[in-house]
Amino acid sequence: MQGKDTPACPIMKIGKPFASTRNRIAAIAVLAVLALGGNLLGLILGAPAGLLPLPALPLSIPIILASYWYPRRGIPFSICLAAVYAVTVFLLSPPDPLLPFTILPRAVFLVLVGGVVALLATRLRESEQQMQEIIEFLPDATFALDREGKVIAWNRAIEEMTGVKKEAMLNQGDYEHAIPFCGERRPLLADRLLRGEVEAGNPHTLVSETSVPHLRGGKGAHIRFTATALLDANGNVAGAIESIRDVSDQVMTEAALRNAGRQLNTLSGILRTDLANRLAVLYGYLSVGVMKFDDPAVLSFIDDLHDAANGIRRQIEISRAFRDIGRSPPGWMPVQETVRNAAANLPFGAVSLEAWTERLDVFADPHLGTVFTHLFENALAPATGATRIVVTYHLRPDGCAIIVEDDGTGIPDAEKERLFVQRAESYGHGLFLAHEILAITGITIRETGTPGEGARFEILVPQEGYRID
């Protein structure tokens, strides 16, 4: 733990401190003696009393240094120095009834300088101590470097991860901090920031992942490195801090989920093929039954069986459409590009498409294009009579609404409640699939158009799910 009179945290220092406390005390003493000696010499040589404010300025230099380096002793030191200054001037100056009123403000000025600097230094020490404690107790393994690449912080979590104690690593340079992770001296992300190696769009942060074979007792670990530059008041890089997180469990879980997904998709593909084959046999029997029987009751029964078989076929088709959804992780999707790609494979003919979604990205499943494909297919249906489709977006307090609207016949109010329900034909076919794709990342969709004036679909993206580049 840092005391109040300990040196400032190296993370915040730009210049080099004195080598030792002894050197600091010697410097303060020499400056104080020189300032008092100069003052004494001026008095002996007969300097006019009106010039005596000038010696108070040199005396403020050792007071400032003492108060900054040793805040608790700064005020007593400034009082002592001001008292020596006042007594010396009073004794050696020519008699003057106004002399005490001349000396006293200067002495008070010296004490105030010491008090203000001591207060500011104390606040600085407290801030630096708080920063040190924050770094020390961060859950992620963390170290920090000064601008010369020397280690100035090495917290408990990184001690536990590497087995290297803080005492052995502090003030070490020449890429010593890389040895526990890489087995050799080589620059890590923090060193790259110090050398000015930055990435476009984020000049002060670098992120990387790699496998480290000798961690976890030689079992190896998948590590994520994140480094951030420490900037001084002028915006220049004064150091860098890097955190290291063991994401091995997360990586293994994701790999297991991917494997499970592949196996389930393989199994469902086998089941779909088997069901399709059995349905083909069933359709054959139903066709034979229609030709063999002429009893209306039997034919009605066969029709019911045929409808049931069609329902099973539709279930198979929907499961085939869903087989890839969720396999790839969601990501930031550029809406304008997605809309254009979805429209590229559709026969628009005389129907115009206007998209005003530049710079908008949404966090969605990679199959977002399928959503727009189904919306455009419904608008392009001959029965709709649409001549124009417009895609825009509106920012709202509850998120960003992407609007897809046309100038067709619209959707009857009675149909709106069932638009996103799983079903076969009629207006809205495929919208159930669109609804499920959007729901993966918490996006909702609804129809708010006016019948007879056109359809209007609102895709509402939550606040955290969109960004404007």
Secondary structure as UniProt FT lines:
FT   TURN            4..5
FT   TURN            10..12
FT   HELIX           21..44
FT   TURN            45..46
FT   HELIX           49..51
FT   HELIX           53..69
FT   HELIX           71..92
FT   TURN            97..98
FT   HELIX           99..136
FT   STRAND          141..146
FT   TURN            147..148
FT   STRAND          151..154
FT   HELIX           156..162
FT   HELIX           166..169
FT   TURN            170..171
FT   TURN            174..175
FT   HELIX           176..178
FT   HELIX           179..182
FT   HELIX           189..194
FT   TURN            195..196
FT   TURN            200..201
FT   TURN            203..204
FT   STRAND          205..212
FT   TURN            213..219
FT   STRAND          221..231
FT   TURN            233..234
FT   STRAND          237..246
FT   HELIX           248..292
FT   HELIX           296..322
FT   TURN            323..327
FT   STRAND          331..334
FT   HELIX           335..344
FT   TURN            349..350
FT   STRAND          352..355
FT   TURN            358..359
FT   STRAND          360..364
FT   TURN            366..367
FT   HELIX           368..380
FT   TURN            382..384
FT   STRAND          388..396
FT   TURN            397..398
FT   STRAND          399..406
FT   HELIX           413..416
FT   TURN            417..420
FT   TURN            427..430
FT   HELIX           431..439
FT   TURN            440..442
FT   STRAND          444..447
FT   TURN            451..453
FT   STRAND          456..461
FT   HELIX           463..465
FT   STRAND          466..468
//
